[in-house]
Amino acid sequence: MKLARLFGAAALVAGLALSTTAQAAPISGSISVSVAGVSISPIAGIDVGTTFTLADLSTVFPVPAGNNSIVNTSTTGDFVPAIAQNFLTSPLTATVGTPLTFSGAFGSYNGLVTFAHLNPGATPSSRTVSLRAEGTFTPAGPLAGFDPNSMRLTFAATQSGVVAQDDENASFSLSYTMVSPSPKVPEPATLALLGLALGSAGFLRRRR
């Protein structure tokens, strides 16, 4: 009887170990992309509310021969296998609350724009719009061994030259970084408690 119990316990432990090993971990890492040849709508100086569309939506990973729209790509962490993968991204609209998606052989992303801002010092010929989106990345293909995780996309759209209806002197570029998991931002209550703790520590130090 004791031997049977020992075998049963050993089988249970082995089963738990196997189930733990098989459990996938949430994906973690980053992707950075820089793209030239971006088109905009409406045709005016870029600003909050501008929609940006990649000139070639089908080829972002890797840099294809003869395609000048791709400046640089890099991956870190669990995303390293995605360096040779292509993906399609929806147009990027610099308006808070706008949906943003992309999909490819390595996974898909669904999120919302949470921040859009025209950087200070903008001129008619030199402008930068910053965007941030928060959402969820679901791995697939070469990344299928990982679980979905939160993802933050940070964008910088740059305009060089004055934009006019028939003027081809202006050019646009877009760089963005995708980070998973999304960096944690302290809640207001947490910040308030931290401030209270620091204030109390200062008060006690003065009393001593």
C-alpha positions in Angstrom: 0.0 0.0 0.0 2.8 2.4 0.9 4.6 1.6 -2.4 1.4 2.3 -4.3 1.0 5.7 -2.6 4.7 6.5 -3.3 4.2 5.7 -7.0 1.0 7.8 -7.0 2.7 10.8 -5.4 5.6 10.5 -7.9 3.2 10.4 -10.8 1.3 13.5 -9.5 4.6 15.4 -9.1 5.7 14.5 -12.6 2.4 15.5 -14.0 2.6 18.9 -12.3 6.1 19.4 -13.5 5.1 18.6 -17.1 2.1 20.9 -16.9 4.3 23.7 -15.5 6.9 23.2 -18.3 4.2 23.2 -21.0 2.7 26.5 -19.7 3.7 29.3 -22.1 5.1 32.6 -20.8 3.7 36.0 -21.8 5.8 37.4 -24.6 8.3 40.1 -23.7 10.6 42.3 -25.9 10.5 45.0 -28.5 10.3 45.8 -32.2 11.6 49.1 -33.7 10.7 50.3 -37.2 11.6 53.3 -39.3 9.7 54.0 -42.5 10.1 56.6 -45.2 7.7 57.5 -48.0 4.6 57.9 -45.7 1.5 59.5 -47.1 -0.8 61.8 -45.1 -4.4 62.9 -45.1 -5.5 65.7 -45.2 -2.8 67.2 -47.3 -1.6 69.9 -45.0 1.1 70.3 -42.3 1.0 67.3 -40.0 -0.9 67.8 -36.7 -3.1 66.1 -34.2 -5.9 64.5 -36.4 -3.6 63.7 -39.3 -3.8 60.1 -40.7 -0.5 58.5 -41.7 -0.4 55.6 -44.2 2.7 53.6 -45.0 3.8 53.8 -48.7 4.3 50.0 -48.8 2.2 48.2 -46.2 3.2 44.7 -47.2 7.0 44.8 -46.5 8.4 46.0 -43.2 10.4 42.9 -42.1 13.0 42.5 -43.5 14.4 45.3 -45.7 13.6 44.0 -49.2 15.9 44.6 -52.1 15.0 47.7 -54.1 12.5 49.0 -51.5 13.6 52.4 -50.3 10.6 52.8 -47.9 12.4 50.8 -45.1 15.2 52.6 -43.2 15.9 50.3 -40.3 14.3 47.4 -38.3 15.4 45.7 -35.1 14.0 43.3 -32.5 14.9 42.3 -29.0 13.9 39.6 -26.5 11.2 37.2 -27.5 10.6 39.1 -30.7 14.0 38.3 -32.3 12.5 35.5 -34.5 10.1 38.1 -36.0 13.0 40.0 -37.6 12.4 38.2 -40.9 8.6 38.5 -40.9 6.2 40.9 -42.8 3.2 42.6 -41.3 0.3 44.8 -42.4 -0.6 47.9 -40.3 -3.7 50.0 -40.4 -3.4 53.7 -41.1 -2.3 55.7 -38.0 -4.6 58.5 -37.1 -3.3 61.0 -34.5 -6.5 61.2 -32.5 -7.0 59.8 -29.0 -9.4 56.9 -29.0 -8.7 55.8 -32.6 -8.3 52.1 -33.1 -4.9 50.8 -34.3 -4.2 47.3 -35.6 -1.5 45.3 -37.3 -1.2 41.6 -38.2 1.4 39.4 -39.7 2.8 35.8 -39.7 4.3 36.4 -36.2 1.1 37.8 -34.5 -1.5 40.5 -34.3 -2.1 43.7 -32.3 -5.3 45.5 -31.3 -5.1 48.8 -29.5 -6.3 52.4 -29.1 -4.4 55.6 -29.5 -4.1 57.1 -25.9 -1.9 60.1 -26.6 -1.4 62.4 -29.6 0.6 65.6 -29.5 2.2 68.1 -31.9 5.7 68.8 -30.5 6.5 72.3 -29.4 8.5 74.5 -31.8 6.7 73.2 -34.9 7.1 75.4 -38.1 5.4 75.1 -41.5 8.5 73.2 -42.8 9.5 71.2 -39.7 7.0 69.3 -37.6 6.8 66.2 -35.4 3.7 64.5 -34.1 4.0 62.0 -31.3 1.5 59.2 -30.7 1.1 56.4 -28.2 -1.2 53.4 -28.3 -2.0 50.8 -25.7 -3.3 47.3 -26.6 -2.7 43.6 -26.7 -0.3 41.6 -28.9 -1.3 38.0 -29.7 1.7 35.9 -30.9 1.5 33.5 -33.8 3.8 31.6 -36.2 7.5 31.7 -34.9 6.2 33.3 -31.7 3.3 30.9 -31.1 5.0 29.4 -28.1 4.3 32.6 -26.1 1.1 33.9 -24.5 -0.5 37.2 -25.4 0.6 40.3 -23.5 0.0 44.0 -23.3 1.9 46.1 -25.8 2.6 49.8 -26.0 3.3 51.4 -29.5 5.1 54.7 -29.5 5.2 56.7 -32.7 7.0 59.8 -34.0 5.9 61.2 -37.4 8.2 63.8 -38.9 7.5 66.3 -41.7 10.4 68.0 -43.6 9.4 70.8 -46.1 6.3 72.9 -46.6 3.2 70.9 -47.6 1.1 72.3 -50.4 -1.5 70.6 -52.7 0.9 70.5 -55.7 4.2 70.7 -53.9 6.5 67.6 -53.8 9.2 69.2 -51.7 7.7 68.0 -48.4 8.6 64.5 -47.2 7.3 62.4 -44.3 8.8 59.6 -42.2 7.5 57.5 -39.4 9.4 55.7 -36.7 7.8 53.5 -34.0 8.7 51.2 -31.2 6.5 48.3 -29.9 7.2 47.2 -26.3 5.7 44.2 -24.6 4.6 44.1 -21.8 3.4 47.7 -21.8 5.4 49.8 -19.2 3.5 50.2 -16.0 2.3 53.7 -15.1 1.7 54.4 -11.4 -2.0 54.9 -10.6 -2.9 58.4 -9.1 -3.7 56.7 -5.8 -0.3 55.1 -5.7 1.4 58.4 -6.4 -0.6 60.0 -3.7 0.4 57.3 -1.2 4.0 57.7 -2.2 3.8 61.5 -1.7 2.2 61.0 1.7 5.0 58.5 2.7 7.7 60.9 1.6 6.1 63.8 3.4 5.8 61.7 6.6 9.4 60.7 6.4 10.4 64.3 6.0 8.3 65.3 9.0 9.7 62.6 11.3 13.2 63.6 10.3 12.6 67.2 11.2 11.2 66.2 14.6 14.3 64.2 15.4 
